[in-house]
Amino acid sequence: PQGSGGAMLSTTTDMKEGVLADTGRPQDYAIAGEGFFALYEPATGEVTYTRDGSFTISMYQEPDEKGELEQVYYLSDGEGRQVLSTQGYPIVVEDPEAEQPVGTFTFQYQDGLQHVGSGRFAAAEKNGTLWVANAKVQRGFLELSNTDLAEDLTKVIEAQRAYSCALRMVQTSDEVESTVINLKS
């Protein structure tokens, strides 16, 4: 039938390592190899995962033993989520110039991680076991995109041309059918 169009069935996210770029910023971290940084959302307790290591130091007010508020500094993603260490705890920053014990984690199955925005992913039961990754973390670097824009644009143009060709075939088929019906009349 005419006008039925098309539908996208799925998309995938390429989790391959990108090129590392030297930023010189002390709280930028890049993963050389497979894995993710873990981010903890204090308000909800949710843990999400990302490869974006552009971290900042954020101040939080927390009660001490006496119930008085004190300032505590955490390594953060800049959006309120705290970066987890290899032990799975939010990283308290004592010295802002020191390298922080940023943890990297990986899953038994990375396929199907749910994209939740800002380059973050949430794990589901189908992703299997979570474990500490043995990837090297490089301080002062960020990972660049692993996408080749020229290659991807070429694929889009090829897909557009294939769709256009298929559409012309359907239109020609409809014209032939209309002509045959009109000949019978």
C-alpha positions as CSV (number, residue, x, y, z in Angstrom):
1,P,0.0,0.0,0.0
2,Q,1.1,3.5,-0.7
3,G,2.1,5.8,2.1
4,S,2.9,3.0,4.6
5,G,6.5,4.4,5.1
6,G,9.2,2.8,7.1
7,A,10.0,2.3,10.8
8,M,13.2,2.1,12.7
9,L,13.6,-1.2,14.4
10,S,16.7,-0.5,16.5
11,T,19.8,1.5,17.0
12,T,23.1,0.4,18.4
13,T,25.9,2.3,20.3
14,D,29.4,1.5,19.3
15,M,31.3,1.0,22.6
16,K,34.7,0.7,21.0
17,E,37.5,2.8,22.3
18,G,38.1,6.2,20.7
19,V,41.3,8.2,20.3
20,L,42.6,9.8,23.5
21,A,43.2,13.5,23.5
22,D,45.5,15.2,26.0
23,T,43.6,18.0,27.8
24,G,46.1,18.7,30.7
25,R,43.2,19.2,33.1
26,P,43.8,17.3,36.4
27,Q,40.3,15.9,36.7
28,D,39.8,14.6,33.2
29,Y,40.1,10.8,32.9
30,A,40.1,8.5,29.9
31,I,39.7,4.7,29.8
32,A,42.4,3.0,27.7
33,G,40.5,-0.2,26.9
34,E,37.1,-1.6,27.7
35,G,35.0,-0.4,30.6
36,F,32.9,2.4,32.0
37,F,33.1,4.9,34.9
38,A,30.3,4.5,37.4
39,L,28.2,7.5,38.5
40,Y,26.1,7.5,41.7
41,E,23.1,9.8,42.0
42,P,22.8,10.7,45.7
43,A,19.1,11.8,45.5
44,T,17.9,8.5,44.0
45,G,20.7,6.0,44.7
46,E,20.8,5.2,41.0
47,V,24.1,4.1,39.5
48,T,24.7,4.8,35.8
49,Y,27.8,4.2,33.6
50,T,29.7,6.4,31.1
51,R,32.9,6.6,29.2
52,D,32.9,10.4,29.5
53,G,35.6,11.2,32.0
54,S,35.3,15.0,32.1
55,F,34.9,15.3,35.9
56,T,34.8,18.2,38.3
57,I,35.1,18.6,42.0
58,S,31.7,19.4,43.6
59,M,31.0,20.6,47.1
60,Y,28.2,19.0,49.1
61,Q,26.9,19.9,52.6
62,E,26.6,16.8,54.8
63,P,25.9,16.4,58.5
64,D,28.9,15.4,60.7
65,E,28.7,13.2,63.8
66,K,27.3,16.2,65.8
67,G,24.6,16.8,63.2
68,E,26.2,20.1,62.0
69,L,26.7,20.6,58.3
70,E,30.2,20.4,56.9
71,Q,31.5,20.8,53.4
72,V,32.6,17.6,51.6
73,Y,34.1,17.6,48.2
74,Y,33.4,14.8,45.7
75,L,34.6,13.9,42.3
76,S,31.5,14.6,40.2
77,D,30.3,14.6,36.6
78,G,29.2,18.2,37.0
79,E,25.5,17.3,37.0
80,G,25.2,16.2,40.6
81,R,26.3,12.6,40.2
82,Q,29.4,11.3,42.1
83,V,32.1,9.2,40.6
84,L,32.7,5.8,42.2
85,S,36.1,4.4,43.1
86,T,37.2,0.9,42.3
87,Q,35.7,-0.2,45.7
88,G,32.3,1.2,44.6
89,Y,32.2,4.3,46.9
90,P,31.9,7.9,46.0
91,I,35.3,9.5,45.8
92,V,35.9,12.1,48.5
93,V,38.5,14.6,47.2
94,E,41.1,15.6,49.8
95,D,43.7,17.1,47.4
96,P,42.3,18.5,44.2
97,E,45.7,18.2,42.4
98,A,46.1,14.5,43.3
99,E,45.1,11.7,41.0
100,Q,41.8,10.2,42.2
101,P,41.1,6.5,42.5
102,V,38.6,6.4,39.7
103,G,37.1,3.0,39.2
104,T,36.3,1.3,35.8
105,F,33.7,-1.3,35.5
106,T,32.4,-3.6,32.8
107,F,29.6,-6.0,32.2
108,Q,29.3,-9.6,31.1
109,Y,27.2,-8.4,28.2
110,Q,27.4,-4.7,27.0
111,D,24.8,-5.1,24.3
112,G,21.5,-3.6,25.4
113,L,22.7,-1.1,27.9
114,Q,19.9,1.5,28.1
115,H,20.9,5.0,27.1
116,V,19.6,7.4,29.7
117,G,21.0,10.7,28.4
118,S,24.3,12.8,28.7
119,G,26.3,9.8,27.5
120,R,25.2,7.7,30.4
121,F,23.9,4.1,30.4
122,A,21.8,2.1,32.8
123,A,22.3,-1.6,33.2
124,A,19.5,-4.2,33.1
125,E,19.4,-7.8,34.2
126,K,20.2,-9.0,30.7
127,N,23.7,-7.3,30.9
128,G,24.7,-9.9,33.4
129,T,27.4,-9.6,36.0
130,L,29.2,-6.3,36.8
131,W,32.8,-6.5,37.7
132,V,35.8,-4.2,38.1
133,A,37.6,-3.7,34.7
134,N,41.3,-3.9,34.5
135,A,41.5,-1.1,32.0
136,K,44.1,1.6,32.4
137,V,42.8,5.0,33.4
138,Q,44.8,7.9,32.0
139,R,44.6,11.2,33.9
140,G,44.6,14.5,31.9
141,F,43.0,12.8,28.8
142,L,39.5,12.5,27.3
143,E,38.3,10.0,24.8
144,L,37.2,11.5,21.5
145,S,34.4,10.1,19.4
146,N,35.1,6.9,17.6
147,T,32.8,7.9,14.8
148,D,34.1,8.5,11.3
149,L,31.8,11.3,10.1
150,A,32.8,10.9,6.4
151,E,32.0,7.1,6.5
152,D,28.7,7.6,8.3
153,L,27.6,10.3,5.9
154,T,28.5,8.1,2.9
155,K,26.3,5.3,4.4
156,V,23.4,7.8,4.8
157,I,23.7,8.9,1.2
158,E,23.8,5.2,0.1
159,A,20.7,4.4,2.1
160,Q,18.8,7.5,0.7
161,R,19.7,6.4,-2.9
162,A,18.6,2.8,-2.2
163,Y,15.3,4.0,-0.7
164,S,14.7,6.4,-3.7
165,C,15.4,3.5,-6.1
166,A,13.0,1.2,-4.2
167,L,10.3,3.9,-4.2
168,R,10.6,4.4,-8.0
169,M,10.2,0.6,-8.4
170,V,7.0,0.7,-6.4
171,Q,5.7,3.8,-8.3
172,T,6.4,2.1,-11.6
173,S,4.6,-1.1,-10.4
174,D,1.6,1.0,-9.5
175,E,1.6,2.8,-12.9
176,V,1.8,-0.6,-14.7
177,E,-1.1,-1.9,-12.6
178,S,-3.2,1.2,-13.3
179,T,-2.4,0.9,-17.0
180,V,-3.5,-2.8,-17.1
181,I,-6.7,-2.0,-15.2
182,N,-7.5,0.9,-17.6
183,L,-6.9,-1.5,-20.6
184,K,-9.5,-3.9,-19.4
185,S,-12.1,-1.1,-19.2
